[in-house]
Structure formats: C-alpha cells, structure tokens
Amino acid sequence: MATVHAYVTNALTVDSLIGIAVRYQKHKPGNKLLLEAMPKGTFRIQSVRQFGEYLLINDGEIMLEGAPTVGMRNGRIALLLPTGEELYLLIQ
C-alpha cells in the first residue's frame, strides 16, 4: 500500500468520483471490501452514501467498511482501505 501512496498524484474524496464512468480492474481482497454486486463492464458512479460504518457506492454495488484513501493516476482510480485492501477501477 505504501508504494501506491507514493505514486498517487491526485488525492480525492470518494464523493468526487460521482459521475465518472469506470470499469473494474482488480482488487486485493479482504472482509472489509464487498464486491459481490459489482456490475460487469462499464458503469457510472452515481451515488456514494454512508450507512453506519459502511460506505456504499451505487446503493451497495460496492461496499467498503471505513473511508478509503482515494487516488487517481494514469486513468486509474485506487480506493485504499486502512486494512490493506485495495480496489482499482479504470476510468472509461
């Protein structure tokens, strides 16, 4: 995770991702990141909501427990959780 932080050029908030069209690239798994409802192909980030300790993207398509560090570099968005879990999305 430290390597990714070193290369992040634009630190963002998750709310700033609303309206961006993305597609899933890869993730580093764990139990604080739930991707079971992740859409196939390209999708637009339409909503980001806090529900208890969870952060729901697109009404639960992506669920993160805790607020991630968000970075954008070379057409890729990295969502980095403090637990070491990571989610990468490609900007379309």
Biopython code that builds the backbone (N, CA, C, O; Angstrom):
import numpy as np
from Bio.PDB.StructureBuilder import StructureBuilder

atoms = [
    (1, "MET", "N", (0.826, -1.190, 0.000)),
    (1, "MET", "CA", (0.000, 0.000, 0.000)),
    (1, "MET", "C", (0.866, 1.248, 0.000)),
    (1, "MET", "O", (0.492, 2.248, -0.614)),
    (2, "ALA", "N", (2.001, 1.222, 0.663)),
    (2, "ALA", "CA", (2.871, 2.391, 0.701)),
    (2, "ALA", "C", (3.333, 2.768, -0.695)),
    (2, "ALA", "O", (3.468, 3.952, -1.003)),
    (3, "THR", "N", (3.578, 1.778, -1.543)),
    (3, "THR", "CA", (4.005, 2.047, -2.912)),
    (3, "THR", "C", (2.930, 2.795, -3.680)),
    (3, "THR", "O", (3.227, 3.744, -4.405)),
    (4, "VAL", "N", (1.685, 2.373, -3.523)),
    (4, "VAL", "CA", (0.586, 3.051, -4.214)),
    (4, "VAL", "C", (0.483, 4.489, -3.732)),
    (4, "VAL", "O", (0.322, 5.403, -4.541)),
    (5, "HIS", "N", (0.574, 4.700, -2.409)),
    (5, "HIS", "CA", (0.505, 6.066, -1.874)),
    (5, "HIS", "C", (1.604, 6.945, -2.461)),
    (5, "HIS", "O", (1.376, 8.127, -2.720)),
    (6, "ALA", "N", (2.781, 6.388, -2.672)),
    (6, "ALA", "CA", (3.892, 7.172, -3.198)),
    (6, "ALA", "C", (3.643, 7.651, -4.617)),
    (6, "ALA", "O", (4.190, 8.672, -5.033)),
    (7, "TYR", "N", (2.813, 6.915, -5.371)),
    (7, "TYR", "CA", (2.574, 7.268, -6.768)),
    (7, "TYR", "C", (1.249, 7.961, -7.016)),
    (7, "TYR", "O", (0.922, 8.266, -8.163)),
    (8, "VAL", "N", (0.474, 8.217, -5.967)),
    (8, "VAL", "CA", (-0.806, 8.904, -6.132)),
    (8, "VAL", "C", (-0.529, 10.377, -6.373)),
    (8, "VAL", "O", (0.104, 11.043, -5.553)),
    (9, "THR", "N", (-1.007, 10.881, -7.503)),
    (9, "THR", "CA", (-0.747, 12.276, -7.835)),
    (9, "THR", "C", (-1.900, 13.187, -7.428)),
    (9, "THR", "O", (-1.680, 14.365, -7.146)),
    (10, "ASN", "N", (-3.120, 12.668, -7.392)),
    (10, "ASN", "CA", (-4.281, 13.469, -7.025)),
    (10, "ASN", "C", (-5.054, 12.751, -5.932)),
    (10, "ASN", "O", (-5.734, 11.762, -6.203)),
    (11, "ALA", "N", (-4.958, 13.235, -4.699)),
    (11, "ALA", "CA", (-5.744, 12.653, -3.614)),
    (11, "ALA", "C", (-7.151, 13.243, -3.691)),
    (11, "ALA", "O", (-7.310, 14.458, -3.807)),
    (12, "LEU", "N", (-8.165, 12.390, -3.626)),
    (12, "LEU", "CA", (-9.551, 12.800, -3.793)),
    (12, "LEU", "C", (-10.391, 12.262, -2.647)),
    (12, "LEU", "O", (-9.925, 11.455, -1.843)),
    (13, "THR", "N", (-11.629, 12.715, -2.583)),
    (13, "THR", "CA", (-12.606, 12.106, -1.703)),
    (13, "THR", "C", (-13.479, 11.192, -2.557)),
    (13, "THR", "O", (-13.549, 11.354, -3.775)),
    (14, "VAL", "N", (-14.140, 10.238, -1.922)),
    (14, "VAL", "CA", (-14.997, 9.321, -2.671)),
    (14, "VAL", "C", (-16.127, 10.091, -3.340)),
    (14, "VAL", "O", (-16.536, 9.736, -4.446)),
    (15, "ASP", "N", (-16.643, 11.139, -2.696)),
    (15, "ASP", "CA", (-17.717, 11.949, -3.278)),
    (15, "ASP", "C", (-17.309, 12.581, -4.605)),
    (15, "ASP", "O", (-18.161, 12.811, -5.463)),
    (16, "SER", "N", (-16.033, 12.863, -4.787)),
    (16, "SER", "CA", (-15.583, 13.497, -6.028)),
    (16, "SER", "C", (-15.614, 12.535, -7.220)),
    (16, "SER", "O", (-15.405, 12.954, -8.358)),
    (17, "LEU", "N", (-15.872, 11.260, -6.967)),
    (17, "LEU", "CA", (-15.931, 10.272, -8.047)),
    (17, "LEU", "C", (-17.302, 10.202, -8.705)),
    (17, "LEU", "O", (-17.455, 9.563, -9.746)),
    (18, "ILE", "N", (-18.296, 10.845, -8.117)),
    (18, "ILE", "CA", (-19.656, 10.789, -8.666)),
    (18, "ILE", "C", (-19.663, 11.343, -10.086)),
    (18, "ILE", "O", (-19.135, 12.422, -10.354)),
    (19, "GLY", "N", (-20.274, 10.580, -10.987)),
    (19, "GLY", "CA", (-20.378, 10.984, -12.384)),
    (19, "GLY", "C", (-19.317, 10.388, -13.280)),
    (19, "GLY", "O", (-19.422, 10.493, -14.502)),
    (20, "ILE", "N", (-18.296, 9.762, -12.711)),
    (20, "ILE", "CA", (-17.224, 9.187, -13.514)),
    (20, "ILE", "C", (-17.621, 7.781, -13.970)),
    (20, "ILE", "O", (-18.094, 6.972, -13.172)),
    (21, "ALA", "N", (-17.426, 7.502, -15.246)),
    (21, "ALA", "CA", (-17.674, 6.161, -15.786)),
    (21, "ALA", "C", (-16.407, 5.336, -15.592)),
    (21, "ALA", "O", (-15.312, 5.768, -15.952)),
    (22, "VAL", "N", (-16.565, 4.148, -15.021)),
    (22, "VAL", "CA", (-15.425, 3.292, -14.692)),
    (22, "VAL", "C", (-15.743, 1.841, -15.046)),
    (22, "VAL", "O", (-16.881, 1.501, -15.368)),
    (23, "ARG", "N", (-14.729, 1.007, -14.980)),
    (23, "ARG", "CA", (-14.936, -0.438, -15.026)),
    (23, "ARG", "C", (-13.938, -1.070, -14.069)),
    (23, "ARG", "O", (-12.855, -0.536, -13.829)),
    (24, "TYR", "N", (-14.323, -2.210, -13.534)),
    (24, "TYR", "CA", (-13.497, -2.929, -12.571)),
    (24, "TYR", "C", (-12.188, -3.366, -13.208)),
    (24, "TYR", "O", (-12.176, -3.864, -14.333)),
    (25, "GLN", "N", (-11.082, -3.178, -12.487)),
    (25, "GLN", "CA", (-9.802, -3.681, -12.965)),
    (25, "GLN", "C", (-9.336, -4.849, -12.090)),
    (25, "GLN", "O", (-9.187, -5.967, -12.583)),
    (26, "LYS", "N", (-9.105, -4.598, -10.794)),
    (26, "LYS", "CA", (-8.655, -5.655, -9.895)),
    (26, "LYS", "C", (-8.852, -5.193, -8.459)),
    (26, "LYS", "O", (-9.172, -4.033, -8.201)),
    (27, "HIS", "N", (-8.653, -6.130, -7.522)),
    (27, "HIS", "CA", (-8.704, -5.769, -6.118)),
    (27, "HIS", "C", (-7.819, -6.694, -5.311)),
    (27, "HIS", "O", (-7.497, -7.807, -5.727)),
    (28, "LYS", "N", (-7.435, -6.202, -4.143)),
    (28, "LYS", "CA", (-6.736, -7.008, -3.149)),
    (28, "LYS", "C", (-7.796, -7.337, -2.108)),
    (28, "LYS", "O", (-8.268, -6.434, -1.417)),
    (29, "PRO", "N", (-8.184, -8.599, -1.975)),
    (29, "PRO", "CA", (-9.355, -8.955, -1.181)),
    (29, "PRO", "C", (-9.171, -8.857, 0.327)),
    (29, "PRO", "O", (-8.063, -8.728, 0.846)),
    (30, "GLY", "N", (-10.302, -8.925, 0.994)),
    (30, "GLY", "CA", (-10.378, -8.929, 2.440)),
    (30, "GLY", "C", (-11.839, -8.902, 2.842)),
    (30, "GLY", "O", (-12.719, -8.919, 1.981)),
    (31, "ASN", "N", (-12.106, -8.860, 4.123)),
    (31, "ASN", "CA", (-13.502, -8.888, 4.564)),
    (31, "ASN", "C", (-14.106, -7.503, 4.779)),
    (31, "ASN", "O", (-15.254, -7.405, 5.213)),
    (32, "LYS", "N", (-13.380, -6.448, 4.493)),
    (32, "LYS", "CA", (-13.902, -5.081, 4.637)),
    (32, "LYS", "C", (-14.296, -4.474, 3.297)),
    (32, "LYS", "O", (-14.736, -3.325, 3.240)),
    (33, "LEU", "N", (-14.140, -5.237, 2.223)),
    (33, "LEU", "CA", (-14.432, -4.780, 0.866)),
    (33, "LEU", "C", (-15.324, -5.822, 0.207)),
    (33, "LEU", "O", (-14.887, -6.949, -0.026)),
    (34, "LEU", "N", (-16.569, -5.460, -0.096)),
    (34, "LEU", "CA", (-17.526, -6.392, -0.677)),
    (34, "LEU", "C", (-17.848, -5.976, -2.108)),
    (34, "LEU", "O", (-18.315, -4.864, -2.354)),
    (35, "LEU", "N", (-17.591, -6.888, -3.052)),
    (35, "LEU", "CA", (-17.777, -6.589, -4.472)),
    (35, "LEU", "C", (-18.753, -7.544, -5.137)),
    (35, "LEU", "O", (-18.776, -7.645, -6.364)),
    (36, "GLU", "N", (-19.561, -8.248, -4.350)),
    (36, "GLU", "CA", (-20.439, -9.277, -4.905)),
    (36, "GLU", "C", (-21.433, -8.733, -5.928)),
    (36, "GLU", "O", (-21.832, -9.463, -6.836)),
    (37, "ALA", "N", (-21.836, -7.486, -5.806)),
    (37, "ALA", "CA", (-22.804, -6.906, -6.742)),
    (37, "ALA", "C", (-22.134, -6.016, -7.795)),
    (37, "ALA", "O", (-22.811, -5.253, -8.483)),
    (38, "MET", "N", (-20.800, -6.113, -7.921)),
    (38, "MET", "CA", (-20.068, -5.286, -8.878)),
    (38, "MET", "C", (-20.596, -5.532, -10.286)),
    (38, "MET", "O", (-20.623, -6.676, -10.740)),
    (39, "PRO", "N", (-21.022, -4.468, -10.993)),
    (39, "PRO", "CA", (-21.533, -4.650, -12.355)),
    (39, "PRO", "C", (-20.431, -5.080, -13.317)),
    (39, "PRO", "O", (-19.261, -4.743, -13.135)),
    (40, "LYS", "N", (-20.821, -5.818, -14.330)),
    (40, "LYS", "CA", (-19.889, -6.219, -15.390)),
    (40, "LYS", "C", (-19.760, -5.056, -16.375)),
    (40, "LYS", "O", (-20.719, -4.318, -16.597)),
    (41, "GLY", "N", (-18.611, -4.901, -16.943)),
    (41, "GLY", "CA", (-18.410, -3.855, -17.941)),
    (41, "GLY", "C", (-18.332, -2.467, -17.329)),
    (41, "GLY", "O", (-18.026, -2.304, -16.147)),
    (42, "THR", "N", (-18.613, -1.481, -18.153)),
    (42, "THR", "CA", (-18.526, -0.080, -17.734)),
    (42, "THR", "C", (-19.780, 0.338, -16.979)),
    (42, "THR", "O", (-20.894, -0.013, -17.367)),
    (43, "PHE", "N", (-19.590, 1.095, -15.890)),
    (43, "PHE", "CA", (-20.709, 1.652, -15.145)),
    (43, "PHE", "C", (-20.323, 3.029, -14.633)),
    (43, "PHE", "O", (-19.139, 3.349, -14.524)),
    (44, "ARG", "N", (-21.309, 3.833, -14.322)),
    (44, "ARG", "CA", (-21.100, 5.195, -13.829)),
    (44, "ARG", "C", (-21.306, 5.205, -12.320)),
    (44, "ARG", "O", (-22.256, 4.610, -11.812)),
    (45, "ILE", "N", (-20.414, 5.882, -11.610)),
    (45, "ILE", "CA", (-20.590, 6.057, -10.168)),
    (45, "ILE", "C", (-21.661, 7.121, -9.982)),
    (45, "ILE", "O", (-21.445, 8.293, -10.289)),
    (46, "GLN", "N", (-22.820, 6.702, -9.474)),
    (46, "GLN", "CA", (-23.971, 7.600, -9.364)),
    (46, "GLN", "C", (-24.227, 8.091, -7.950)),
    (46, "GLN", "O", (-24.785, 9.171, -7.758)),
    (47, "SER", "N", (-23.823, 7.304, -6.957)),
    (47, "SER", "CA", (-24.083, 7.730, -5.588)),
    (47, "SER", "C", (-23.043, 7.153, -4.638)),
    (47, "SER", "O", (-22.510, 6.065, -4.853)),
    (48, "VAL", "N", (-22.775, 7.907, -3.593)),
    (48, "VAL", "CA", (-21.901, 7.474, -2.506)),
    (48, "VAL", "C", (-22.633, 7.822, -1.219)),
    (48, "VAL", "O", (-22.924, 8.989, -0.956)),
    (49, "ARG", "N", (-22.930, 6.794, -0.411)),
    (49, "ARG", "CA", (-23.696, 7.016, 0.820)),
    (49, "ARG", "C", (-23.017, 6.339, 1.990)),
    (49, "ARG", "O", (-22.454, 5.252, 1.858)),
    (50, "GLN", "N", (-23.078, 6.991, 3.134)),
    (50, "GLN", "CA", (-22.584, 6.417, 4.379)),
    (50, "GLN", "C", (-23.740, 5.715, 5.065)),
    (50, "GLN", "O", (-24.799, 6.315, 5.251)),
    (51, "PHE", "N", (-23.561, 4.457, 5.447)),
    (51, "PHE", "CA", (-24.581, 3.698, 6.157)),
    (51, "PHE", "C", (-23.894, 3.019, 7.326)),
    (51, "PHE", "O", (-23.279, 1.964, 7.168)),
    (52, "GLY", "N", (-24.000, 3.627, 8.499)),
    (52, "GLY", "CA", (-23.255, 3.119, 9.648)),
    (52, "GLY", "C", (-21.772, 3.244, 9.386)),
    (52, "GLY", "O", (-21.285, 4.324, 9.049)),
    (53, "GLU", "N", (-21.049, 2.146, 9.536)),
    (53, "GLU", "CA", (-19.614, 2.161, 9.257)),
    (53, "GLU", "C", (-19.296, 1.842, 7.802)),
    (53, "GLU", "O", (-18.133, 1.862, 7.399)),
    (54, "TYR", "N", (-20.324, 1.549, 7.015)),
    (54, "TYR", "CA", (-20.121, 1.192, 5.613)),
    (54, "TYR", "C", (-20.271, 2.394, 4.694)),
    (54, "TYR", "O", (-21.069, 3.296, 4.948)),
    (55, "LEU", "N", (-19.499, 2.387, 3.637)),
    (55, "LEU", "CA", (-19.618, 3.360, 2.563)),
    (55, "LEU", "C", (-20.165, 2.586, 1.369)),
    (55, "LEU", "O", (-19.525, 1.651, 0.889)),
    (56, "LEU", "N", (-21.338, 2.969, 0.891)),
    (56, "LEU", "CA", (-22.000, 2.273, -0.209)),
    (56, "LEU", "C", (-21.850, 3.093, -1.483)),
    (56, "LEU", "O", (-22.212, 4.269, -1.517)),
    (57, "ILE", "N", (-21.328, 2.482, -2.510)),
    (57, "ILE", "CA", (-21.206, 3.126, -3.813)),
    (57, "ILE", "C", (-22.272, 2.510, -4.706)),
    (57, "ILE", "O", (-22.386, 1.289, -4.803)),
    (58, "ASN", "N", (-23.049, 3.367, -5.355)),
    (58, "ASN", "CA", (-24.167, 2.936, -6.219)),
    (58, "ASN", "C", (-25.128, 2.018, -5.463)),
    (58, "ASN", "O", (-25.460, 0.926, -5.923)),
    (59, "ASP", "N", (-25.560, 2.482, -4.304)),
    (59, "ASP", "CA", (-26.545, 1.768, -3.484)),
    (59, "ASP", "C", (-26.156, 0.326, -3.185)),
    (59, "ASP", "O", (-27.015, -0.555, -3.186)),
    (60, "GLY", "N", (-24.896, 0.077, -2.934)),
    (60, "GLY", "CA", (-24.450, -1.231, -2.492)),
    (60, "GLY", "C", (-23.768, -2.094, -3.525)),
    (60, "GLY", "O", (-23.407, -3.231, -3.222)),
    (61, "GLU", "N", (-23.576, -1.595, -4.748)),
    (61, "GLU", "CA", (-22.823, -2.380, -5.732)),
    (61, "GLU", "C", (-21.402, -2.611, -5.223)),
    (61, "GLU", "O", (-20.822, -3.678, -5.424)),
    (62, "ILE", "N", (-20.856, -1.598, -4.564)),
    (62, "ILE", "CA", (-19.554, -1.702, -3.916)),
    (62, "ILE", "C", (-19.752, -1.272, -2.471)),
    (62, "ILE", "O", (-20.316, -0.210, -2.209)),
    (63, "MET", "N", (-19.285, -2.099, -1.522)),
    (63, "MET", "CA", (-19.397, -1.761, -0.107)),
    (63, "MET", "C", (-18.008, -1.757, 0.517)),
    (63, "MET", "O", (-17.248, -2.716, 0.390)),
    (64, "LEU", "N", (-17.696, -0.659, 1.192)),
    (64, "LEU", "CA", (-16.412, -0.517, 1.862)),
    (64, "LEU", "C", (-16.679, -0.271, 3.341)),
    (64, "LEU", "O", (-17.518, 0.560, 3.692)),
    (65, "GLU", "N", (-15.976, -0.981, 4.201)),
    (65, "GLU", "CA", (-16.112, -0.715, 5.626)),
    (65, "GLU", "C", (-15.030, 0.276, 6.011)),
    (65, "GLU", "O", (-13.855, -0.078, 6.106)),
    (66, "GLY", "N", (-15.427, 1.502, 6.230)),
    (66, "GLY", "CA", (-14.488, 2.566, 6.540)),
    (66, "GLY", "C", (-14.224, 3.426, 5.314)),
    (66, "GLY", "O", (-14.491, 3.025, 4.181)),
    (67, "ALA", "N", (-13.702, 4.598, 5.564)),
    (67, "ALA", "CA", (-13.430, 5.543, 4.483)),
    (67, "ALA", "C", (-12.075, 5.230, 3.848)),
    (67, "ALA", "O", (-11.066, 5.155, 4.549)),
    (68, "PRO", "N", (-12.046, 5.049, 2.548)),
    (68, "PRO", "CA", (-10.775, 4.743, 1.879)),
    (68, "PRO", "C", (-10.000, 6.010, 1.522)),
    (68, "PRO", "O", (-10.561, 7.104, 1.462)),
    (69, "THR", "N", (-8.719, 5.838, 1.290)),
    (69, "THR", "CA", (-7.925, 6.865, 0.639)),
    (69, "THR", "C", (-8.176, 6.687, -0.847)),
    (69, "THR", "O", (-8.137, 5.566, -1.354)),
    (70, "VAL", "N", (-8.433, 7.773, -1.542)),
    (70, "VAL", "CA", (-8.757, 7.699, -2.966)),
    (70, "VAL", "C", (-7.653, 8.389, -3.753)),
    (70, "VAL", "O", (-7.285, 9.526, -3.460)),
    (71, "GLY", "N", (-7.134, 7.697, -4.743)),
    (71, "GLY", "CA", (-6.118, 8.286, -5.596)),
    (71, "GLY", "C", (-6.449, 8.054, -7.045)),
    (71, "GLY", "O", (-7.081, 7.059, -7.401)),
    (72, "MET", "N", (-6.016, 8.985, -7.890)),
    (72, "MET", "CA", (-6.248, 8.854, -9.326)),
    (72, "MET", "C", (-4.916, 9.092, -10.032)),
    (72, "MET", "O", (-4.241, 10.093, -9.790)),
    (73, "ARG", "N", (-4.547, 8.154, -10.909)),
    (73, "ARG", "CA", (-3.288, 8.284, -11.638)),
    (73, "ARG", "C", (-3.371, 7.499, -12.936)),
    (73, "ARG", "O", (-3.809, 6.349, -12.942)),
    (74, "ASN", "N", (-2.960, 8.105, -14.016)),
    (74, "ASN", "CA", (-2.883, 7.448, -15.328)),
    (74, "ASN", "C", (-4.172, 6.723, -15.703)),
    (74, "ASN", "O", (-4.130, 5.590, -16.182)),
    (75, "GLY", "N", (-5.319, 7.371, -15.489)),
    (75, "GLY", "CA", (-6.589, 6.787, -15.883)),
    (75, "GLY", "C", (-7.083, 5.674, -14.984)),
    (75, "GLY", "O", (-7.955, 4.900, -15.378)),
    (76, "ARG", "N", (-6.537, 5.582, -13.778)),
    (76, "ARG", "CA", (-6.930, 4.540, -12.849)),
    (76, "ARG", "C", (-7.252, 5.154, -11.495)),
    (76, "ARG", "O", (-6.543, 6.040, -11.019)),
    (77, "ILE", "N", (-8.321, 4.677, -10.884)),
    (77, "ILE", "CA", (-8.713, 5.118, -9.546)),
    (77, "ILE", "C", (-8.359, 4.005, -8.575)),
    (77, "ILE", "O", (-8.683, 2.843, -8.818)),
    (78, "ALA", "N", (-7.700, 4.347, -7.483)),
    (78, "ALA", "CA", (-7.364, 3.386, -6.434)),
    (78, "ALA", "C", (-8.123, 3.775, -5.173)),
    (78, "ALA", "O", (-8.022, 4.910, -4.708)),
    (79, "LEU", "N", (-8.881, 2.837, -4.622)),
    (79, "LEU", "CA", (-9.547, 3.002, -3.335)),
    (79, "LEU", "C", (-8.778, 2.129, -2.346)),
    (79, "LEU", "O", (-8.785, 0.904, -2.464)),
    (80, "LEU", "N", (-8.122, 2.749, -1.382)),
    (80, "LEU", "CA", (-7.226, 2.051, -0.477)),
    (80, "LEU", "C", (-7.782, 2.113, 0.939)),
    (80, "LEU", "O", (-7.915, 3.196, 1.509)),
    (81, "LEU", "N", (-8.107, 0.961, 1.506)),
    (81, "LEU", "CA", (-8.625, 0.891, 2.864)),
    (81, "LEU", "C", (-7.472, 0.783, 3.860)),
    (81, "LEU", "O", (-6.415, 0.247, 3.527)),
    (82, "PRO", "N", (-7.668, 1.286, 5.078)),
    (82, "PRO", "CA", (-6.615, 1.196, 6.101)),
    (82, "PRO", "C", (-6.208, -0.252, 6.420)),
    (82, "PRO", "O", (-5.118, -0.482, 6.942)),
    (83, "THR", "N", (-7.067, -1.219, 6.115)),
    (83, "THR", "CA", (-6.787, -2.631, 6.386)),
    (83, "THR", "C", (-5.830, -3.245, 5.368)),
    (83, "THR", "O", (-5.419, -4.395, 5.527)),
    (84, "GLY", "N", (-5.472, -2.501, 4.334)),
    (84, "GLY", "CA", (-4.594, -3.018, 3.283)),
    (84, "GLY", "C", (-5.345, -3.501, 2.055)),
    (84, "GLY", "O", (-4.725, -3.835, 1.045)),
    (85, "GLU", "N", (-6.669, -3.545, 2.123)),
    (85, "GLU", "CA", (-7.461, -3.942, 0.971)),
    (85, "GLU", "C", (-7.466, -2.817, -0.055)),
    (85, "GLU", "O", (-7.415, -1.641, 0.306)),
    (86, "GLU", "N", (-7.526, -3.175, -1.321)),
    (86, "GLU", "CA", (-7.435, -2.193, -2.390)),
    (86, "GLU", "C", (-8.425, -2.546, -3.503)),
    (86, "GLU", "O", (-8.667, -3.719, -3.786)),
    (87, "LEU", "N", (-8.986, -1.521, -4.119)),
    (87, "LEU", "CA", (-9.856, -1.701, -5.282)),
    (87, "LEU", "C", (-9.383, -0.736, -6.352)),
    (87, "LEU", "O", (-9.193, 0.453, -6.099)),
    (88, "TYR", "N", (-9.193, -1.268, -7.556)),
    (88, "TYR", "CA", (-8.759, -0.450, -8.690)),
    (88, "TYR", "C", (-9.825, -0.434, -9.760)),
    (88, "TYR", "O", (-10.336, -1.481, -10.157)),
    (89, "LEU", "N", (-10.164, 0.768, -10.233)),
    (89, "LEU", "CA", (-11.143, 0.952, -11.297)),
    (89, "LEU", "C", (-10.469, 1.730, -12.423)),
    (89, "LEU", "O", (-9.701, 2.658, -12.170)),
    (90, "LEU", "N", (-10.755, 1.353, -13.649)),
    (90, "LEU", "CA", (-10.234, 2.083, -14.813)),
    (90, "LEU", "C", (-11.262, 3.118, -15.241)),
    (90, "LEU", "O", (-12.449, 2.810, -15.351)),
    (91, "ILE", "N", (-10.813, 4.342, -15.483)),
    (91, "ILE", "CA", (-11.694, 5.407, -15.962)),
    (91, "ILE", "C", (-11.962, 5.177, -17.434)),
    (91, "ILE", "O", (-11.036, 4.946, -18.212)),
    (92, "GLN", "N", (-13.223, 5.238, -17.816)),
    (92, "GLN", "CA", (-13.608, 4.996, -19.211)),
    (92, "GLN", "C", (-13.929, 6.283, -19.924)),
    (92, "GLN", "O", (-14.272, 6.265, -21.106)),
]
sb = StructureBuilder()
sb.init_structure("model")
sb.init_model(0)
sb.init_chain("A")
sb.init_seg("    ")
for serial, (resi, resn, name, xyz) in enumerate(atoms, 1):
    if name == "N":
        sb.init_residue(resn, " ", resi, " ")
    sb.init_atom(name, np.array(xyz, "f"), 0.0, 1.0, " ", f" {name:<3s}", serial, name[0])
structure = sb.get_structure()
